[in-house]
Amino acid sequence: MKVTPNCLVEESALDDELKWMLPWYFSISDFYLTTHEGLHALKDFSSSSEGEMWSLPVPTRASLMGRGQMGEYWLSISGPRTAV
């Protein structure tokens, strides 16, 4: 069985970083999820009151490493700035 965010939501198995990222992603691009059939658990979680998790502090840099594009995005804006 392929593990997907929808399956993880249904099984209450989302880790803290994914719980934090999904609502943010939904808040800026809800059209991506809403245009697809199914994914009801994922859509419900991403748009629910639990969706306020994105307003909490950013997860640690270590926990965002290896998280794909969203992890790379958050690492790029949450890290210390250096002059080039």
C-alpha positions, 0 to 999 in steps of 0.5 A: 500500500502506498502511504499518502498524506490522506492515509496518514490523516485517516490513521492520525499518523501525521508527524508534527512537521507535516501537520504544520506544513499542510495547512500553510500549503492549503492556505496559499494553494487550496485549488490544488487539493480542491480540484482533485477527487477524493482526498477527503481526510486531507482536505478536511484536515488542511482546512479545519481549525487544526489548520491554525498550526501553521501560525505556530513557530516554525519547526526546527531546522533539523526536523525540516531537513529531508522534507522535500520542496516544502522543507526546502522552502521553510529552511530557506526562509527560516535560516539566518541570513548571510551577505553574499 
